[in-house]
Amino acid sequence: MKALESFESLQQRIAVSELGKESVNDPLLERDTWSVLEIGYTEEESRIIEIHNIHFKDFSLLWLKLLAKLTAKASAREKSALSVTAKRIRALRQLDEFLSSQGYNRPEILTDNLLQEFIKQGSQRDRQRAIIYAVKLWTEEQWLQISFAAHIYRKYTPKVQTIPEEVLYQIYEKFDLFPAPLERLFRLQLALGCRIGEMIRMPRQCLKQESEKWFLQRWIEKRKYWQFYQIHPLVAELIRAQQEFLNTQQLIDTDFDKLFCFVSSDTSFGRRFDKNPIYLPKLLTNSVIHSWVRDFNKKAELTDKHGNQFKFTSHYFRRTKASIMAYCETEDEYIAAVLGHASLDMLPHYRQRDLNRLEKESATKGYVDMYGKVSTFKPRKQRYEKLAELLMVTTSLGECHRPMMLGDCEYRYACLSCNHHRVTLEDKPYIEADIHQLQQDLEQAQVAGQDRRVTEIHRLLNLLVTRLQGLEKLQNIGSSNANE
């Protein structure tokens, strides 16, 4: 009886809430199976993710079933990804099972301790994310007042799964194992840094040309809009090859408006690559792409530099693109724009990976620039550059890393003031000697009242001390590696 009274009380609070007023008369609430199309998702999203319905029939607690339905509507209204909404409802279904097994049947019993116990018994991060979202929604709408303190997990640096250079070389050698459209898809993904869902959505007529420049229309998943990006002519050439492929396929309907079609083949006994693929005028799905990549891993027998078997997923291409840009010291905002990130939160992890690489390489050679920043900067050579050694010029102190060595240098005889100048640990004794000499010169200039000379010596000292501090930092990194 108390459970029924609690449920009726919850219904009354929902009826007067902002979101509840919109939903109280919605016939969807009377049903236990919802098509994702009915709550605002598109057929395209449904087919790509392969989630067509959200089910509530397995809920045994009426009050939690009602809250789960309202949570699903709120999540869809906020334009959360379909996969995210599905995960939230799955977690609430698991909460229903947990409460029922423990004999809890009223909404008032939800406490911090009880929710923490539920979270610990499953996939903790996924469950906590779902509970955080649900509790926040329920509290803001004043349906339930729950005191919940999210557990602060120890922050591990996420594993940035990228493809090592030696493995990427093997993939390029064996790319032709894939059917031609899939080979082009993965080459484009690596070049563009797109999510696989964004690649699947790419329209057939996605290119436009303005003068000599090419632009690509691309869907930005996190921001939910289409945008044109300028691309390299070679990327445009790859896209045009895929467009031509669609034009020559007899089975491709003229109304099919995507750049990449469905690719199927005989998968019995692992013979996916032994028979001619079948192309169908319908959307590719995540699961089909996953199956092709999984079987490619088996067929190609990729190994890393230690001889260990290496397996990757399609998302590795996107992460590899991000790591390459981080390695080249690309600005965070530009990386975020290329990848379509909604924030800069993920980028420090690529930077951390770049730092790990620096620590491993510091034993061989590391550089310090005029700002004291430690890096393993190498000149950004032009593709097919045959005279790469010309991009590094030895100076009287350190190395010049100007990206182009054409024409005269505007900083002639003033390398310390140039941001293309680098020093290494080999230069440290000379910098210390120069600092000592300049300090003596400074004393003499001060005694002689040579103000302009004093100012210039201070400037040079600052430039040298900054470099020295960077070299000491580089030396410490090398010492830490040796101790490990």
C-alpha positions in Angstrom: 0.0 0.0 0.0 2.8 2.4 0.9 4.5 1.7 -2.4 1.3 2.6 -4.3 1.0 5.8 -2.3 4.6 6.7 -3.1 4.0 6.1 -6.8 0.9 8.3 -6.8 2.7 11.0 -4.9 5.5 10.8 -7.6 3.0 11.1 -10.4 1.6 14.3 -8.8 5.0 15.9 -8.6 5.7 14.9 -12.2 2.4 16.4 -13.3 3.3 19.9 -12.0 6.9 19.9 -13.2 8.2 21.6 -16.3 9.1 18.5 -18.2 6.2 16.5 -16.7 3.6 19.0 -18.0 4.8 18.2 -21.5 4.8 14.5 -21.0 1.9 13.7 -18.7 -0.6 13.2 -21.6 1.9 11.6 -24.0 0.6 8.3 -25.1 4.1 7.0 -25.3 4.1 6.7 -21.5 1.5 4.0 -21.7 3.6 1.8 -23.9 6.6 -0.3 -23.0 8.3 -0.3 -26.4 9.3 2.9 -28.1 10.7 3.3 -31.6 13.7 5.6 -31.4 12.1 7.6 -34.2 9.2 8.5 -31.9 11.5 10.4 -29.5 13.3 12.4 -32.1 16.1 10.3 -33.5 16.5 9.8 -37.2 16.2 6.6 -39.2 19.8 7.2 -40.3 21.0 7.2 -36.7 19.0 4.2 -35.9 20.3 2.2 -38.8 24.0 3.2 -38.3 24.0 2.3 -34.6 21.5 -0.5 -35.1 19.3 0.5 -32.3 15.7 0.6 -33.4 13.7 0.4 -30.1 14.0 1.2 -26.5 12.2 -1.3 -24.2 10.8 -0.8 -20.7 8.9 -4.0 -20.3 11.5 -5.6 -18.0 11.0 -2.9 -15.3 9.2 -4.3 -12.3 9.0 -1.1 -10.2 6.3 1.1 -11.7 7.8 4.3 -10.3 11.3 3.6 -11.7 9.8 2.6 -15.1 8.0 6.0 -15.2 11.2 7.8 -14.3 13.2 5.8 -16.9 10.7 6.8 -19.6 10.9 10.5 -18.7 14.7 10.2 -18.6 14.8 8.7 -22.1 12.6 11.6 -23.4 14.8 14.2 -21.7 18.0 12.6 -23.0 16.6 12.6 -26.6 15.4 16.1 -26.3 18.9 17.3 -25.3 20.2 15.7 -28.5 22.3 13.1 -26.6 23.7 10.4 -28.9 21.3 7.5 -29.4 23.9 5.1 -27.9 24.2 7.3 -24.8 20.4 7.4 -24.3 20.4 3.6 -24.7 23.2 3.2 -22.1 21.3 5.4 -19.6 18.1 3.3 -19.8 20.1 0.1 -19.6 21.7 1.3 -16.4 18.3 2.2 -14.9 17.0 -1.2 -15.9 19.9 -2.7 -14.0 19.0 -0.5 -11.0 15.5 -1.8 -11.2 16.8 -5.4 -11.0 19.1 -4.5 -8.1 16.4 -2.8 -6.0 13.9 -5.6 -6.6 16.4 -8.3 -5.6 17.1 -6.3 -2.4 13.4 -5.9 -1.6 13.3 -2.1 -2.1 10.1 -1.0 -3.7 9.6 2.7 -2.9 11.3 5.8 -4.4 12.0 7.3 -1.0 14.5 4.5 -0.3 17.0 5.8 -2.8 20.0 7.0 -0.8 23.6 7.7 -1.6 24.8 4.5 0.1 22.3 2.4 -1.9 23.2 3.9 -5.2 26.9 3.5 -4.4 26.4 -0.1 -3.7 24.5 -0.6 -7.0 27.3 1.2 -8.9 30.0 -1.1 -7.4 28.3 -4.2 -8.6 28.7 -3.5 -12.3 30.5 -1.4 -14.8 31.2 1.4 -12.4 32.0 4.3 -14.7 29.1 3.6 -17.0 26.6 3.1 -14.2 27.9 6.2 -12.3 27.5 8.4 -15.5 23.9 7.2 -15.9 23.1 7.8 -12.2 24.7 11.3 -12.2 22.5 12.3 -15.2 19.3 10.7 -13.8 19.7 12.1 -10.3 20.5 15.6 -11.7 17.4 15.5 -13.9 15.1 14.1 -11.2 16.3 16.7 -8.6 16.0 19.7 -11.0 12.5 18.6 -12.0 11.7 18.1 -8.2 10.5 14.6 -8.8 12.8 13.1 -6.2 15.2 14.7 -3.9 18.2 12.4 -3.7 21.5 13.1 -2.0 24.1 11.5 -4.2 27.9 12.2 -4.1 29.6 10.9 -7.2 32.7 8.9 -6.4 35.8 10.6 -7.7 37.7 7.9 -9.4 41.5 8.0 -9.6 42.2 9.7 -12.9 44.2 7.5 -15.1 45.5 8.8 -18.3 43.2 7.3 -20.9 44.8 4.8 -23.2 45.2 6.7 -26.4 45.0 3.8 -28.9 47.0 4.7 -31.9 48.7 2.8 -34.7 52.5 2.7 -34.4 54.4 3.7 -37.4 55.7 0.2 -38.2 52.2 -1.2 -38.0 50.7 1.7 -40.1 53.3 0.8 -42.8 52.1 -2.8 -42.8 48.4 -1.7 -43.1 49.3 0.5 -46.1 51.0 -2.5 -47.7 47.9 -4.7 -47.2 45.2 -2.1 -47.6 44.2 -3.7 -50.9 42.9 -6.8 -49.0 39.8 -4.6 -48.4 37.2 -4.1 -51.1 38.1 -0.8 -52.8 35.3 1.3 -51.2 36.4 0.2 -47.7 40.0 0.9 -48.5 39.1 4.4 -49.5 36.9 4.8 -46.4 39.8 4.0 -44.0 42.3 6.1 -46.0 39.9 9.0 -45.8 39.3 8.5 -42.1 43.0 8.6 -41.4 43.4 11.7 -43.5 40.4 13.5 -42.1 40.3 12.3 -38.5 36.5 11.6 -38.7 34.5 9.4 -36.5 33.3 6.3 -38.3 29.7 7.4 -38.0 30.6 10.7 -39.7 32.2 8.7 -42.5 29.1 6.6 -43.0 26.9 9.7 -43.2 29.0 11.5 -45.7 26.8 12.4 -48.7 27.5 11.2 -52.2 27.8 14.8 -53.5 30.0 16.1 -50.7 32.6 17.9 -52.8 32.6 21.5 -54.1 35.4 23.3 -55.9 36.1 27.0 -55.7 38.8 28.2 -58.0 41.7 25.8 -57.3 40.5 24.8 -53.8 38.5 21.8 -52.8 36.0 21.7 -49.9 34.3 18.7 -48.2 30.9 18.7 -46.6 31.2 16.8 -43.3 28.8 16.0 -40.4 30.1 17.0 -37.0 28.6 14.5 -34.6 29.2 16.2 -31.3 27.9 19.6 -32.5 25.1 18.2 -34.7 25.6 20.2 -37.9 27.1 20.0 -41.4 30.2 22.0 -42.3 32.5 22.5 -45.3 36.2 22.0 -44.7 39.0 22.8 -47.2 40.8 19.6 -48.1 44.0 18.7 -50.1 43.5 18.0 -53.8 44.7 14.4 -53.2 41.9 13.9 -50.7 39.4 15.3 -53.2 40.9 12.8 -55.8 40.2 9.9 -53.4 36.6 11.0 -52.9 36.0 11.5 -56.6 37.3 7.9 -57.1 34.6 6.7 -54.7 32.0 8.7 -56.5 33.0 7.2 -59.8 32.9 3.7 -58.3 29.2 4.3 -57.3 28.4 5.5 -60.8 29.8 2.3 -62.4 28.0 -0.1 -60.0 25.0 -1.6 -61.7 23.3 -2.4 -58.3 23.6 1.1 -57.0 20.3 2.9 -57.2 20.5 6.5 -58.5 18.5 7.6 -55.4 21.2 6.3 -53.0 22.7 9.5 -51.6 25.6 8.3 -49.5 29.3 8.2 -50.4 29.8 4.7 -49.0 27.3 1.9 -49.6 26.7 -1.4 -47.8 29.5 -4.0 -48.5 28.7 -7.6 -47.9 30.4 -11.0 -48.7 30.5 -14.6 -47.7 31.6 -14.7 -44.1 31.4 -18.5 -43.6 34.5 -20.1 -42.3 36.3 -16.8 -42.2 36.4 -16.5 -46.0 35.3 -12.8 -46.1 38.4 -11.8 -48.2 38.2 -14.9 -50.5 35.1 -14.0 -52.5 33.9 -11.0 -54.4 32.0 -8.5 -52.2 28.4 -7.6 -52.9 27.5 -3.9 -52.9 24.0 -2.9 -51.9 22.3 0.6 -52.1 21.9 1.0 -48.3 23.8 2.4 -45.4 26.8 0.8 -43.9 26.5 0.0 -40.2 29.0 0.0 -37.4 28.8 -3.8 -37.0 29.6 -4.5 -40.6 32.7 -2.2 -40.5 33.7 -3.9 -37.2 33.4 -7.3 -38.8 35.6 -6.3 -41.8 38.3 -4.8 -39.6 38.2 -7.8 -37.3 38.8 -10.2 -40.2 41.4 -7.9 -41.7 43.4 -8.1 -38.4 43.4 -11.9 -38.7 44.2 -12.0 -42.4 47.0 -9.3 -42.4 48.7 -10.7 -39.3 50.0 -7.3 -38.2 52.9 -7.1 -35.7 54.5 -4.3 -33.7 58.2 -3.7 -33.5 58.5 -6.3 -30.7 56.9 -9.0 -32.9 53.6 -9.0 -30.9 50.3 -9.3 -32.8 48.6 -6.0 -33.2 44.9 -5.5 -33.6 43.1 -2.3 -34.2 39.6 -0.9 -34.7 38.4 1.8 -37.1 38.6 4.4 -34.4 42.4 3.9 -34.2 42.7 5.8 -37.5 41.0 8.9 -35.9 43.2 8.7 -32.9 46.3 8.2 -35.0 45.4 11.4 -36.9 45.1 13.3 -33.6 48.5 11.9 -32.3 50.2 12.9 -35.5 49.0 16.5 -35.2 50.0 16.6 -31.5 53.4 15.2 -32.5 53.8 18.0 -35.0 53.0 20.6 -32.2 49.7 21.6 -33.8 47.6 24.1 -31.8 45.0 22.4 -29.6 42.2 24.5 -31.0 43.1 23.4 -34.6 43.2 19.8 -33.6 39.8 20.1 -31.9 38.4 21.7 -35.0 39.7 19.0 -37.3 38.5 16.2 -35.1 35.1 17.8 -34.4 35.6 17.7 -30.6 33.0 19.5 -28.5 35.7 20.6 -26.1 39.5 20.5 -25.5 39.2 17.9 -22.7 40.6 15.0 -24.6 43.5 16.8 -26.2 45.8 16.8 -23.0 45.9 13.0 -23.3 47.4 13.2 -26.8 49.8 15.8 -25.4 50.6 13.4 -22.6 51.4 10.7 -25.1 53.6 13.2 -26.9 55.4 13.8 -23.5 55.8 10.1 -23.0 57.4 9.9 -26.5 59.7 12.8 -25.5 60.8 11.0 -22.3 61.7 7.9 -24.3 63.6 9.9 -26.9 65.4 12.3 -24.5 68.2 9.8 -24.0 69.1 10.3 -27.7 68.5 13.9 -28.4 66.1 16.6 -27.2 65.8 20.2 -28.0 65.1 23.4 -26.0 63.8 26.5 -27.8 64.2 30.2 -27.0 61.3 30.0 -24.5 62.9 27.1 -22.5 60.4 24.6 -23.9 61.6 21.0 -24.2 60.7 19.2 -27.4 61.9 16.7 -29.9 61.1 19.1 -32.6 62.3 18.2 -36.1 62.0 20.5 -39.1 58.7 20.0 -40.9 60.1 18.8 -44.2 58.1 19.1 -47.4 56.8 15.8 -48.7 59.3 14.3 -51.2 62.0 16.6 -49.8 65.2 15.1 -51.2 67.6 17.5 -49.5 66.3 17.3 -45.9 69.7 17.8 -44.4 69.6 21.4 -45.6 66.8 22.1 -43.1 69.2 21.9 -40.2 72.0 24.4 -40.1 74.7 24.4 -37.5 75.3 27.8 -35.9 78.0 29.0 -33.5 75.7 27.8 -30.7 73.1 25.2 -31.3 71.1 24.5 -34.4 68.9 26.5 -36.7 65.5 24.8 -37.4 63.9 27.2 -39.8 61.3 25.3 -41.8 62.5 26.9 -45.1 66.1 27.7 -45.9 65.3 29.8 -49.0 66.5 33.4 -49.0 68.4 35.2 -46.3 67.7 35.0 -42.6 66.3 38.2 -41.0 68.0 37.3 -37.7 71.5 37.3 -39.1 74.0 36.8 -36.2 71.2 37.0 -33.7 70.2 33.3 -33.3 69.3 33.7 -29.6 66.4 35.9 -30.5 65.0 33.6 -33.2 62.2 31.1 -32.4 63.6 28.6 -34.9 66.8 28.2 -32.9 67.3 25.1 -30.8 69.9 24.0 -28.3 70.7 20.5 -27.0 72.5 19.1 -23.9 75.7 19.2 -25.8 75.5 23.0 -25.8 74.9 23.2 -22.0 78.6 23.8 -21.0 79.0 26.5 -23.6 75.8 28.3 -22.4 77.1 28.1 -18.8 80.4 29.6 -19.9 78.7 32.4 -21.9 76.5 33.2 -18.9 79.5 33.5 -16.7 81.3 35.7 -19.2 78.2 37.9 -19.6 77.9 38.4 -15.9 81.5 39.7 -15.8 80.7 42.0 -18.7 77.6 43.2 -16.9 79.6 44.2 -13.8 82.1 46.1 -15.9 79.3 47.9 -17.9 77.6 48.9 -14.6 80.8 50.3 -13.2 81.4 52.2 -16.4 77.8 53.6 -16.5 77.1 52.1 -19.9 73.3 51.9 -19.7 72.6 50.7 -23.2 75.2 47.9 -22.8 73.7 46.9 -19.5 70.3 46.6 -21.0 71.6 44.5 -23.9 73.5 42.2 -21.6 70.4 41.7 -19.4 68.5 40.7 -22.6 71.1 38.2 -23.6 71.4 36.8 -20.1 67.6 36.2 -20.0 67.7 34.4 -23.3 70.6 32.2 -22.2 69.2 31.5 -18.7 65.8 30.5 -20.1 67.6 28.0 -22.4 69.7 26.7 -19.5 66.6 26.1 -17.4 65.0 24.2 -20.3 68.2 22.0 -20.7 68.2 21.3 -17.0 64.5 20.1 -17.3 65.5 17.9 -20.3 68.4 16.5 -18.2 66.1 15.7 -15.4 63.8 13.8 -17.8 66.7 11.7 -19.0 67.8 11.0 -15.4 64.3 9.8 -14.4 64.3 7.5 -17.4 67.6 6.1 -16.4 66.5 5.4 -12.8 63.4 3.6 -14.1 
